[in-house]
Amino acid sequence: MDSNNKRNLIARVFLAFVLGATSICAMAWGTVGHKTIAYIAQDSLTPMAKMRLLELLSQEGVKSLTDVVMWPDQHRKEYPELPGHMVRIPLNRDSYDAKRDCRSKKLCVVEGLKQQIDLLSNKHLSAAERLQALKLVAHLVGDIHQPLHASTNTGTAAVMNGKKLTMHGLWDTQSVMQFRLTSRKLARQLKTNLPEVQQGTPEIWANEGHEIAMRYFKPLLDNKIKGEPIAVPDDYLQTIAPVVRLRLQQGGVRLGKILNAIFDQ
């Protein structure tokens, strides 16, 4: 192989590495946030619930909810009929309204999560059907606890510390990446100081997220110069860090309670 071909090969390999790293970062809320929630949930299961969870997971030869929690993101295109991962509550409204916010053919995350909880609870379904519902329940609980999954205009362009991104991407990635921990270590850290979490309903969880978006996102959007990206304060990640931690804790505790209610019977 001559020197020019070697250089081209090295360049292609480097580009593939960069693109691969970028795609991993783009899923950081997914890989770290979702798995953190899954770890907290599985660690909270009763012996009976854990046994029944493992029975379902054994169909894929895995023993951890973290091994299947990303399935809905990985197979969206293959299963377009499955529920969406967001609910677009307008920023000029205070709370979720099913007729207004969940009227498309694809169920929003609020109604979709309720649907999948019902399917997972249905003992007359096949193990394969319940396994798919389990994957969706675990994932959608995570999504509904990401505040910018419960509002409109979240794809607005932004600049933070000189880097171009979107506000949705900021919450999806940097908000969790800032902790510089694996999902297992982050879950362990968050479990040492779990708050008392009221279970509530998917509607309540979406409204909680929307309220956070109204507090930490809407003011930036309102102050944005027309035609320009949002100028995100340099300390924004540190500002939202306590909220991000809380939402991960709430998601993990609530998912655990859902699974205990279904499997510990």
N, C-alpha and C positions, 0 to 999 in steps of 0.2 A: 504494500500500500504506500503510495507516494505521500509526500508531506502535505500536499493540498487536501488529499482525501482524508488524511488523519485529522487535519484541522477541522474539516467539515464534520467528521464523525464526532469529534470532541464537542463541537458547537451544538450538534443535534442532541447529544446526550445531556449536555448542560441545560439546553432549553427544555428538554423533557423533565429534568430534575426540577427546574424552576416552576414549570407549569404544574407538576405534581405537588410541589410544596404549596403553591398558591391554592390549588383545589382543596388541600387539607386545611389550610388556614380558613378558607371560605366556609368550611364546615365546622369551625371550632366550637360554636355554640352547640352544634349537633354532636360532635364526638366527645367533647368535654362536658358541656352542660347536660345533654341528654343522659350520658352515662353516669354522671354524678347523681342525677335524680334517680336513675335506675338502681344504683348501688345503695342509696339511702333507703329506697323502698324495699328492696330485697332483704336488706339487713334488718328490717322492722317486722318481717313476716313471722307469724306463729309457726310452730313446727308443722301443723297440718297444712297450712296455706303454702308453706315452702315445699312440702312434699308434692302437692298437687301442681304447683308451678313447675317443678322439675319434671313432672310427668309430661306436661305439655312441651317443655323445652327439649325433652329427650328425642322428640321427633326429628330434630335437627342436630342431635348429637352434641348439644351444648348444655351448660349448667348455670349460666348466668343470664339474667335479663339484659345485661349490657351487650350480649352477643347478638341480640335481635332488635334492640331499640331503634337502630338506624334504618331498619328495613323499609319503613314507609318513604323515607327520603330517597333510598336507593332504587325503588321500584315505582316511582310516581308515574312514569310514562307507560309502564306495562299495565297499570291498573287505574286508568283515568276516572273510573267510576267511584273510587274511594274518596272519603271526605277530604276537604281542603284543610290546610294547616293554619289558617288565619281567620279572623273575623274583623271586617273593616268597619269599626264603629266610628262615625264621623267625629272629627275634633270639635265640632260645634254642638255636640250632644254629650250628655253626661253618662249615659249608660246604654247597655245593649238592648236592642229591640229586634226580636226575631223576624217580624214581618219586613222590617227595613234592612236589617244587616245580614240576613241569611236567606235571601230569596233566589239565589242563583240555582242552577241545576245541581251543581256540586255543593253538598252540604258544607257549611262553614264549620270551623273547629268546635264551636259550642254544641251544635246539634249533632255533628259527626261523632264527637266524643261520647255523648249520651247514647247514640246508636250503637257504638262499638262496645260500651259497657254492658248494654243489654244483650248483645250477641255473646260476649264472653261469659255472661251469667247463665246463658241458655244451655243447660246440660243435655238437651236433646240434639244439639248440633254435633257434628263430627269433631274429632280431636283436631283435624287440620283446620277446620273453620274457626274453632276457638283459638287455635294458635295464631292465626292471622289477626283475629280480634285483639288478642293479647299484645301483639306487636304494635297495633294501632293505638290501643289504650295507653301503653307505656310512652309512645312517642307523642301523642296528642296532648297528654297531660304536660309534657315538657313544653310543647309549643305554646299552649295556652297560658303558661306562666312566663313567657317571654313578652314583656310589655308592648313591644312594637309589633306583636302579632295580633294586637287588639285595637288597632287604630288605622286611619287612612293616612295617605301622604308619606308613608314611612320610607319610601324609596328616594326621598329628596336628597340631592347631591350635597355633600358636605366636605369641609377641609378641616383636618385636625392635626396639629403639629406639622403642617406642611404637606400632609398626605391626603390624597383625594379618595373619597369613599362615599357611601350613602349612610344615612342615619340608621336604616335597618341593618346594614352590614356592620356598623359600629357595635350595635347591641348584639348582633349574632356572633361576632368574632371577638373584637378587642375587649368587650365587657368581661368575658371569661378568661381570655388569654392573659389579661393583666395579672392574674393570680399566679401564673407560672407554675401550676401544679397539674399533675395527671388527674384524671377523674377519680381514681381510687383515693389518692391523697386528699383531694379537695373534699370528697364525700366524708372521709374520716375527720377532717378538720371541721366541717360544718356540723357533723353529728355530735361534736363535743359540746355544742352550745345551741341545741335545737330549741326554738321558741315554741310556745304553745300555739298550735295551729288549729283553727276552726275548720272543719271539713268543707262545709258549704256545698255549692253546686258549680257546674261549668259556667253558668251565667255569672255567678259571683266572682269566679276566678278571672273571667274575661273583664268584668268591670273593675277589678283590682288592677289589672294590667293597664286598662285604659286610663284609670286615674293616675297611674305612674307616668304614662305617656303624656298626659295633660300637664303634669308637673315638670317633667324633665325634657320633653320634646317640643311641645307646642310653643313655649316661649321663644325657643330658638327659631322655630319656623315663623312665628309672628314678626320677629325682628330681622328676618332675612331681607337683604337688599334684593329687589326684583332683578331676576336674570343672573344672580350670583349664587354660589353655593352657600350653605349655612357655615358660618364661622364658629366652629366648636371651640369652647374655651380649653386651654391646655390642660387644665385640671379636671376636665369633665369625667374621665374614667374613675378617678379617685372619688369624685362626688357621687357617682352612681354605684360605686362598689358595694356599699351596704345594702342597697336595694337589690342588686344582682344576687348577692349571697342569700338574702331573704327569700327571693323567688325560687332559687334552687332548693332551699330548705322546705319551703311550702310545697313545691312540686313533689319532692321526695316523700314527705310525710303523707300527703294526700294520695299519691299513687299507692303507697303501702297500705293505707286504709281501704282503698278500693279493692285491692287484691285480697286482703284479709277478709273483707266482707263477702267476697265471691267464693274464695277457696276454703275458708275455715268454717265449713258447714257439714 
